[in-house]
């Protein structure tokens, strides 16, 4: 943090630039190993377990910083998910030694022991592909080490072994459900019980929705809900495995097409949490009003002095980072397809307005109608009509 503050003030860099500058002082950046993917070789910090896909994501999504990293509950949920998947895949023929190594590595992820190997921020594609691959690569390399192999050799493959019978489209939503259900049951609901008894109805309402919706799992639906590339019964077995790991009643979603497309469970749960949040906001505003002062305001409550106020503006920083990343990874490399643009221009029926002063409205309308009907250009249609 000291390096972050000093580098930002002395070098005048953006927040994310200062964060990256600070990372240069970390020991893991002093040596690298080579990893490969379909784009070719790429250097990865030698003492980190992630691979090529994660490294490219770090380069392509230079937005935000440490505070925007994927939340730890999501990472732990991925550990539970991948461990359960390996357990079920072993029943379907995955080599037992590889499966057990994956389960051990995934358990370490679930316990938070490998959090430093998950550097990605929340700003990524909506499918969560980058984080899913981050988990696959970390678990694959750790499992390979457990079996006596080196990182990057892909003795345990991140896709073929760790991600078997899965897709980013069903793993990330499943991890979201696992994380949300665990956090709500282990943290939110117990803490709400300490609040005023007037919240009892809202808390009960939230509990009911959690019980009914969040424990549904999408895993086994793969990309769009068809279950392509999975074994029959995989969805039921992995739901049971996750339920065993979390002590929550997870079941597989009956209609995976609807579940993957709609995410109604999160909408419903969000509504329940919103009800509780509105109640808390009312209580908080009342406390603030009665505690206003000390020299003006009501001053009927004495509030504890915990810390000085903050004036940080993360939205401005994120907008600046996103703009820089967009320019670097997209705008800078954009080229005009002049041939395509010219073709579309000459085929556009909107140009007919320029013919009005020359051939008259009725003739221009006839030209546009003929061009549209026959799929030709305005010029070709005008010549055929003799205009």
C-alpha positions in Angstrom: 0.0 0.0 0.0 2.9 2.4 0.7 4.4 1.6 -2.7 1.0 2.3 -4.2 0.6 5.7 -2.6 4.1 6.8 -3.2 4.2 5.7 -6.8 0.9 7.4 -7.5 2.0 10.7 -6.0 5.5 10.8 -7.4 4.8 9.4 -10.8 1.4 10.9 -11.4 0.0 7.6 -12.6 -3.6 6.5 -12.6 -4.8 4.3 -9.8 -4.5 1.1 -11.8 -1.2 2.2 -13.1 0.1 2.7 -9.6 -1.2 -0.6 -8.6 0.7 -2.3 -11.4 3.8 -0.3 -10.6 3.5 -1.6 -7.0 3.3 -5.2 -8.2 6.8 -4.8 -9.7 8.2 -4.9 -6.2 6.6 -8.2 -5.5 8.9 -11.2 -5.4 6.9 -13.3 -7.9 7.6 -10.8 -10.7 11.4 -11.5 -10.7 11.2 -14.8 -12.6 8.9 -16.2 -15.1 8.0 -19.5 -16.9 6.5 -19.9 -20.3 2.9 -21.2 -20.8 1.1 -21.8 -24.1 -2.4 -21.5 -25.4 -3.9 -21.3 -28.9 -2.4 -17.8 -29.3 1.1 -19.0 -28.6 3.6 -18.6 -25.8 3.3 -16.1 -22.9 5.3 -15.4 -19.8 3.7 -16.1 -16.4 5.1 -15.3 -13.0 7.1 -18.4 -12.0 5.7 -18.8 -8.5 2.0 -18.3 -9.5 -0.2 -21.2 -10.4 -2.3 -19.5 -13.1 -1.6 -20.1 -16.8 -1.8 -18.4 -20.2 -5.5 -17.7 -20.2 -5.4 -15.8 -16.9 -2.2 -13.9 -17.9 -3.9 -12.7 -21.1 -6.9 -11.6 -19.2 -4.7 -9.6 -16.9 -3.3 -7.8 -19.9 -6.6 -7.3 -21.7 -8.7 -6.2 -18.7 -6.5 -3.5 -17.1 -9.4 -2.0 -15.2 -9.7 -1.4 -11.5 -7.3 -2.8 -8.9 -7.0 -4.9 -5.8 -10.4 -3.8 -4.4 -12.2 -5.0 -7.6 -10.8 -8.5 -7.5 -13.2 -11.4 -7.8 -14.7 -11.8 -4.2 -13.2 -14.6 -2.2 -16.6 -16.4 -1.6 -16.8 -16.9 -5.4 -13.3 -18.3 -5.5 -14.1 -20.7 -2.6 -17.3 -21.7 -4.4 -15.2 -22.6 -7.5 -13.1 -24.8 -5.3 -16.2 -26.6 -4.0 -17.6 -26.9 -7.5 -14.4 -28.2 -9.1 -13.8 -30.7 -6.3 -17.3 -32.0 -6.7 -17.0 -32.2 -10.5 -13.7 -34.2 -10.2 -15.4 -36.6 -7.8 -18.3 -37.2 -10.2 -16.1 -37.3 -13.3 -14.0 -40.1 -11.5 -17.2 -42.2 -11.5 -17.5 -41.5 -15.3 -13.9 -42.6 -16.1 -11.6 -39.8 -15.2 -8.2 -41.3 -14.1 -8.5 -41.7 -10.3 -5.0 -40.4 -9.5 -5.7 -37.2 -11.5 -9.2 -36.9 -10.1 -7.9 -37.2 -6.5 -5.2 -34.7 -7.1 -7.7 -32.2 -8.6 -9.9 -32.8 -5.5 -7.0 -32.0 -3.2 -6.1 -28.9 -5.1 -9.7 -27.8 -5.3 -10.1 -28.3 -1.6 -7.1 -25.9 -1.0 -9.0 -23.4 -3.2 -12.1 -23.9 -1.2 -10.2 -23.3 2.1 -8.8 -20.0 0.8 -5.2 -21.3 0.7 -4.6 -20.3 -2.9 -6.3 -16.9 -2.9 -3.1 -15.2 -4.1 -3.3 -17.1 -7.3 -6.6 -15.5 -8.3 -5.6 -12.0 -9.5 -8.5 -11.2 -11.8 -10.9 -8.3 -11.3 -14.7 -8.4 -11.8 -14.4 -6.4 -15.0 -14.4 -9.2 -17.6 -16.8 -10.9 -20.0 -20.3 -11.6 -18.7 -19.9 -15.4 -19.0 -17.1 -15.4 -16.4 -14.9 -17.4 -18.7 -11.7 -15.7 -17.4 -12.4 -16.6 -13.8 -13.5 -20.2 -14.7 -10.2 -20.6 -16.6 -8.3 -19.0 -13.7 -9.7 -21.7 -11.4 -9.0 -24.4 -14.0 -5.4 -23.4 -14.5 -4.7 -23.0 -10.8 -6.2 -26.3 -9.9 -4.5 -28.1 -12.8 -1.1 -26.8 -12.0 -1.5 -27.5 -8.3 -2.8 -31.0 -9.0 0.2 -31.6 -11.3 2.6 -30.5 -8.5 0.8 -32.9 -6.1 1.5 -35.7 -8.7 5.2 -34.7 -8.9 5.1 -32.7 -12.2 6.0 -29.1 -13.0 3.7 -26.2 -13.5 2.9 -25.5 -17.2 3.5 -29.1 -18.3 -0.3 -29.7 -18.4 0.0 -33.2 -17.1 -3.3 -32.3 -15.5 -5.1 -30.3 -18.2 -7.2 -27.3 -17.2 -9.8 -28.0 -19.9 -9.7 -31.8 -20.5 -9.5 -32.7 -16.8 -10.5 -29.9 -14.4 -13.2 -28.5 -16.7 -14.6 -31.8 -17.9 -18.3 -31.9 -18.5 -18.5 -28.2 -17.7 -18.8 -24.8 -19.5 -18.2 -21.3 -18.3 -21.9 -20.7 -19.0 -22.9 -23.2 -16.2 -19.9 -23.1 -13.9 -20.0 -19.4 -13.1 -23.7 -19.2 -12.4 -23.4 -22.3 -10.2 -20.4 -20.7 -8.3 -22.6 -17.6 -7.8 -25.4 -19.7 -6.3 -23.0 -21.6 -4.1 -21.3 -18.4 -2.8 -24.6 -16.5 -2.3 -26.3 -19.4 -0.5 -23.3 -19.9 1.8 -22.8 -16.2 2.5 -26.5 -15.6 3.2 -26.8 -18.6 5.4 -23.5 -18.2 7.3 -23.1 -14.4 7.5 -26.2 -12.4 6.6 -29.0 -14.2 8.3 -27.2 -14.8 11.6 -26.3 -11.1 11.8 -29.8 -9.9 10.9 -31.1 -11.8 13.9 -29.3 -9.4 16.2 -31.3 -6.5 14.8 -34.6 -5.1 15.9 -37.4 -7.6 16.1 -39.4 -5.5 13.6 -37.2 -7.0 10.9 -38.4 -10.5 11.7 -40.9 -10.6 8.8 -38.4 -9.4 6.3 -35.8 -11.9 7.5 -38.3 -14.8 7.3 -39.3 -13.7 3.8 -35.6 -13.7 2.7 -35.0 -17.1 4.3 -38.0 -18.6 2.4 -36.7 -17.3 -0.9 -33.2 -18.6 -0.2 -34.5 -22.0 0.6 -36.7 -22.2 -2.5 -34.4 -20.6 -5.2 -30.7 -20.3 -4.5 -30.0 -24.0 -4.0 -30.9 -24.8 -7.6 -27.8 -25.7 -9.6 -27.2 -25.1 -13.3 -24.2 -27.4 -13.6 -24.8 -30.1 -16.2 -26.5 -27.7 -18.6 -23.1 -26.7 -20.1 -23.3 -23.8 -22.6 -27.0 -23.2 -23.2 -28.9 -26.0 -21.2 -28.6 -29.0 -23.5 -26.1 -30.8 -21.4 -23.8 -31.3 -24.4 -20.5 -33.0 -23.5 -21.7 -34.2 -20.1 -22.6 -37.7 -19.0 -26.2 -38.7 -18.2 -26.8 -38.2 -14.5 -23.9 -35.8 -14.1 -26.2 -32.9 -13.1 -27.9 -34.9 -10.3 -24.6 -36.4 -9.0 -22.7 -33.1 -8.8 -25.7 -31.4 -7.1 -25.5 -34.1 -4.4 -21.7 -33.7 -4.2 -22.0 -29.9 -3.7 -24.7 -30.4 -1.1 -22.5 -32.8 0.8 -19.6 -30.3 0.7 -21.6 -27.3 1.8 -24.3 -28.9 4.0 -26.9 -27.0 2.0 -29.8 -28.6 0.1 -28.5 -28.1 -3.4 -30.6 -29.7 -6.2 -30.2 -29.6 -10.0 -32.5 -27.2 -11.9 -35.3 -29.1 -13.6 -35.3 -26.8 -16.7 -31.7 -25.8 -17.4 -32.6 -23.8 -20.5 -34.8 -21.5 -18.4 -32.3 -21.5 -15.5 -29.3 -20.4 -17.6 -31.3 -17.8 -19.5 -33.3 -16.2 -16.8 -31.5 -16.3 -13.4 -34.8 -15.7 -11.7 -33.4 -17.0 -8.4 -31.0 -14.0 -8.1 -33.8 -11.6 -9.1 -36.1 -13.0 -6.4 -33.3 -13.1 -3.8 -32.3 -9.6 -4.7 -35.8 -8.5 -4.0 -35.8 -10.1 -0.6 -32.4 -8.5 0.3 -33.7 -5.2 -1.0 -36.6 -5.4 1.4 -34.2 -5.9 4.3 -31.9 -3.1 2.9 -34.7 -0.6 2.8 -35.6 -1.4 6.4 -31.9 -1.0 7.4 -31.7 2.3 5.5 -34.7 3.6 7.4 -33.1 2.7 10.7 -29.8 4.1 9.6 -31.3 7.4 8.6 -33.2 7.7 11.8 -30.0 7.0 13.8 -28.2 9.6 11.8 -31.0 12.2 12.3 -31.2 11.7 16.0 -27.4 11.7 16.3 -26.9 14.9 14.3 -24.7 17.4 16.0 -22.9 18.1 18.3 -23.5 21.9 17.9 -26.6 21.8 15.7 -29.2 19.1 14.9 -31.1 17.0 17.3 -28.1 15.4 19.2 -30.4 13.0 21.0 -28.0 10.0 20.3 -24.3 9.9 20.9 -22.7 7.9 18.1 -19.3 6.2 18.4 -16.4 8.0 16.6 -14.9 5.2 14.6 -12.9 6.8 11.7 -12.6 10.0 9.7 -14.8 10.4 6.6 -13.7 9.4 3.1 -13.8 11.3 -0.1 -12.7 8.6 -2.5 -14.4 8.4 -5.9 -14.0 4.9 -7.3 -16.5 5.6 -10.1 -14.1 8.2 -11.6 -11.1 5.9 -11.4 -13.0 3.0 -12.9 -14.2 5.1 -15.8 -10.7 6.3 -16.4 -9.3 2.8 -16.3 -12.0 1.5 -18.6 -11.4 4.3 -21.1 -7.7 3.5 -21.2 -8.3 -0.2 -21.6 -10.9 0.3 -24.3 -8.4 2.6 -26.2 -5.5 0.2 -25.9 -7.2 -3.1 -26.6 -9.9 -2.0 -29.1 -9.8 1.6 -30.5 -6.1 1.7 -31.3 -6.3 -1.4 -33.5 -9.6 -0.6 -35.3 -9.4 -0.4 -39.1 -12.1 0.7 -41.5 -13.3 -2.0 -43.9 -13.5 0.4 -46.8 -14.7 -2.2 -49.3 -17.6 -3.2 -47.1 -18.5 0.4 -46.2 -18.5 1.3 -49.9 -20.8 -1.6 -50.7 -23.2 -0.8 -47.9 -23.2 2.9 -48.9 -24.1 2.2 -52.5 -26.8 -0.3 -51.5 -28.4 2.0 -49.0 -31.9 3.1 -49.9 -31.5 6.3 -47.9 -29.5 7.9 -50.8 -32.8 8.1 -52.7 -33.5 11.4 -51.0 -30.7 13.0 -53.1 -32.6 12.0 -56.2 -35.7 13.9 -55.3 -34.5 17.2 -56.8 -33.3 15.5 -59.9 -36.0 13.0 -61.0 -38.9 14.0 -58.7 -40.5 12.4 -55.6 -42.6 9.9 -57.5 -39.8 8.6 -59.6 -37.4 8.5 -56.7 -40.0 6.5 -54.7 -40.4 4.1 -57.6 -36.6 3.6 -57.8 -36.3 2.9 -54.1 -39.2 0.4 -54.2 -37.7 -1.5 -57.2 -34.3 -1.6 -55.6 -35.7 -2.9 -52.4 -37.8 -5.5 -54.1 -35.0 -6.8 -56.4 -32.1 -6.4 -53.9 -30.2 -4.1 -56.3 -28.6 -0.7 -55.9 -30.5 2.5 -56.5 -28.3 3.1 -59.6 -29.2 -0.2 -61.1 -32.9 0.3 -60.4 -32.9 3.8 -61.8 -31.2 2.6 -65.0 -33.8 -0.2 -65.4 -36.6 2.4 -65.0 -35.0 4.8 -67.4 -35.0 7.6 -64.8 
